[in-house]
Amino acid sequence: MEQSLDDLIQEFKNFSTWEDRYKHLISMGKSLPPMNEEYRVEENKVRGCQSQVWLFPELVDGKIIFHADSDASIVKGIVSLLVKVYSHKAPDEILALKPDFIEEIGLKQHLSMSRANGLSSMLKQISMYALAMKTKIDMGLI
């Protein structure tokens, strides 16, 4: 897990300007797999985002796979980044993973207040999903 985060941080540091980093973020959003329409429902919307953002967790073999989408290109890139970092991990791994990488790639400092609030809401939603899945697993419900 550490290596993939280090690779991601380096990937962003390879760009010399924030304009290039934003372009890369937008390109990441474009490469996000299309979200199944059945997941694009009100209960999967992330509250606190100015743009529309949908986030849906799926538990497969004890790991959570996040499906996501947004109607805004930069926000879609941000949620794509989070999906890349947090998907395919066990709930405990997700809960233990601090979002320090966001500051390390310099993203937090380059977001508007509304996008920073949206990012915070997405991170909270990911943690809430992981906690809910962990609870269900611990109780033997799934």
N, C-alpha and C positions, 0 to 999 in steps of 0.2 A: 504494500500500500504506500509506504514512504517513497519508494522509487517512482511510482506513477505520479505522485504529487510533485516530486522533484523535477520530473520530466515536464510536467505541466507548467511549473514555475519557470523553468528554463525556456520553454516554448514561448512564453510571453516576453521574457527578457531578451529574446533574440530580436525583437522588434525595437527599432531605435526611437520611434515616436509613438505618441498615444493615438494618433490618427491611424497608424498601421495596426496597433493593438485593437482598436475599435473595429477596423475592417476584419481582423482575424476573428474577433468575437462574433461579428455578424455572419461571417462564413461558417463558424461553428453552429450558429443557429440554423443556417440553411441546411446543414448536414444532419440536423436532428431528425430521427425517423418520424414520419408522419404519425400523429396521434390518432388512435382509433376514435371515431366519432362517439362511440358509447361512453368514452371517458371525458368528453368535452361537455360536461354537465355542470350545473350550478354548484353542486356539493364538492366538486373537485377544483373550483376556482380558489386561488390564493387571495385571501383578504388582505388589504393593505397595499395592493399594487394599483398604480394609476392605470396601467395597461391591463388587458385581460391576460391572466396566466392560469393555466390548468396544470395540475400536478396530481398524478395518480400512482400509488404504489402497488406493486404486485409481488407477492412472496413466491419465490421459486427455489426449491431445495434449500430453504433456510436463509436465502439471500433476498434482499429487496431490489427489485428493478423498478426504477421510476420512469414513467411516461410523462412527457411534458410538451407544452406548446404555449405560444403567446402570439398576440396579434401585432406586436411591435418588434422590429428587427433586432435592436440592441437588447431588449429585454429577453427575446427568444435566445439570443446568444448567451446571456447571463444564465438563464435557466438551463441551457444546454451545457454550460460549464459545470453547473451544480450536478446535473444528471451524470456527467462524465466522472465527477469526483465521488459521488455518493451511491451510485447504482452498483449492483452486483456485490454488495457487502451485507454482512449480517447486521441485524439491528444494533447489537452491542458495539460493533465497529463504527457504525454511523454515529451513535451517541457519543463515542469516545473521540471522534474526529473533530477537532476544533477548526473553525474556518479561518485560521491564520493565513492560509494560502491566498486569500482574497487581498490582504494587505501586502503580502510578499510579491504578488504580481502587480501591485499598484492600483488595482481596480477601485478599491474603496475611495481613494483620494480623488479619482477622476469621474465619480458619478454625481449627478445632480442629487439634491436632497430627496426628491420623490423617487428616483431610481434606487438610492441607498435604502430608503424605507422599504421599497419593494423587495430588494435583495434580502433585507432582514426578515421580512415576512416569509419569503421562500425558505430561508434557512430554518425558521421556526416551524414551518409546515413540515419540512423534511424530518426534523427532530420529533415532532408530534407523531408523524406516521411511524417512525422507527420505534418510539416508545409504545405506541398502540400495538404494533406487531410483536414486540418483545413480550408485552403483557399477555397477549393471546397465546404465544408460544409457551411461556412459563406456566400458564394456567391449563395447558394442554388442549386449547380450543382449536388450534390449527397445527 
